[in-house]
Amino acid sequence: MHDHIRLNLFTMNAVEHVSIGSWRRDGAQSHHYRDRSYWTEVARLAERGGFDAVFFADVRGIYDVYGGSRDIAIEKAIQTPSNDPAYLVPAMAEVTDHLGFAITKSTTYTHPYQLARELTTLDHLTDGRIALNIVTSYLESAAENLGLDERMEKQERYDRAAEFMAVCYALWEDSWADDAVVNDPEGGVFADPALVEAIDHRGTYFEVPGPHGCEPSPQRTPVLYQAGSSDRGRDFAASNAEAVFVSQPTERGVSDYMSDLRDRAVEAGRPRDAINFFPGIVPIVGETEAAAQSKYEYFRDTVDVEGTLALLSGFLDMDLSTLDLDQPIEHIETDAIQGTMNAFTTSDPDREWTVREVATFSGLGSTSPIIVGTPEQVADELEHWFIDIGVDGFNVKELVRPGSLRDFVELVVPELRRRGLIRTQYEGATLRERLYGPGQPHLPDHHPAKR
């Protein structure tokens, strides 16, 4: 167990993320997502609060499952429009010294040689502050826009993802020796060819001879995040992830998920404690209980139910417009985001959710627990999750951007620091060192990429 809580800000380079209707709320500034100054202010705030990283969600395609139309997604800004998060990183890194950046990239619609180059470049530019959130993409519209006749079936998406990461690992870890760059002007040698190896990968999906076109960055391989929830997704996370974003709304759901993934990590030949767990949380904090409750009621009453159902329809690959709002949600296996389905059907078997209840709850941060109270009460809850449930940190979600982050940094962070639960200063030079300890900038030897 870590000595202090790790924190990520969970956000998106878009008007709207997972709190549908938030762009219309008092004080909302997310319509400035196109502006450099918006993101540099977010970066400064997060670093002032001791956050480890800004965790950028991303999506390919437009949500068009609800009612068989994209109109609601466009009208209500449901993760549309959105911009590529990777291009924000240099600006945000320039105004910070320690904050990390987790970038979501799809193994389904990206080539591993290109991705390895992009992330190595960013890791160099940020002095080792980059993480990769590995996803396989779930929207049919993304497949159509990127040249496929239909979305790739889930099992094949994970087959491709496994080979994709094998190529990246070979490029990042095996291609250039640590001392390949000699930078000898007098001898006329910048890098020793004998210390730069081709990877000669020939597989089902990729043929990549290599070698990597970049010299090793401070971390070599970026910190690896994943959020697998299906059976295959959990196996993938157990084999690859250093940290997992947990999308469950209950303590029981989070605990069961962590236990299962730890078992799978052991089966994959890794230590039981190899993976760090970051459940999403939605903090609603006020200086008094009454103020916090008033905020909660305002946020709850401004949830866009139709917009939330349109988002969830894309998550579930299930047109929720055809269901009665008071109809119970039944469990199905989906080719889209299985975790969203599991959150409302298996994480708490004793509760039955109706469509209306799912929409109302999900409108406040999707499938994550909502914590309402004073700074002391919110800190109590986070301490409970950290000490008693055993999570390693949290992905903090916003209900008003960037006001929710500012409230958390100005009200909750001082209380967490008073209790010694989060850092007062950063240690280590890279993101991986800040997550796992100084002197550990590279993947551990037990990770499959090292084996």
Buried (B, 14 or more C-beta within 10 A) or exposed (E): EEEBBBBBBBBBBBBBBBBBBBBEBEEBBBBBBEEEEBBBBBBBBBBBBBBBBBBBBBBBBBBBBBBEEBEBBBEBBBBBEBEEBBEBBEEBBEBBEBBBBBBBBBBBBBBBBEBBBBBBBBBBBBBBBBBBBBBBBBBBBBBBEBEEEEBBEBEBBBBBBBBBBBBBBBBBBBBBBEEBBEEEEEEEEEBBEEBBBEBEBEBEBBEBEBBBBBBBBBBBBBBBBBBBBBBBBBBBBBBBBBBBBBBBBBBBBBBBBBEEBBEBBEEBEBEEEBBBBBBBBBBBBBEEEEBBBEBBEBBBEBBBBBBBBBBBBBBBBBBBBEBEBEEBBEEEEBBBBBBBBBBBBBBBEEEEBBBBBBBBBBBBBBBBBBBBBBBBBBBBBBBEBBEEBBBBBBBBBBBBBBBBBBBBBBBBBBBBBEBEBBBEEBEBBBBBBBBBEEEBBBBBEEBBBEE
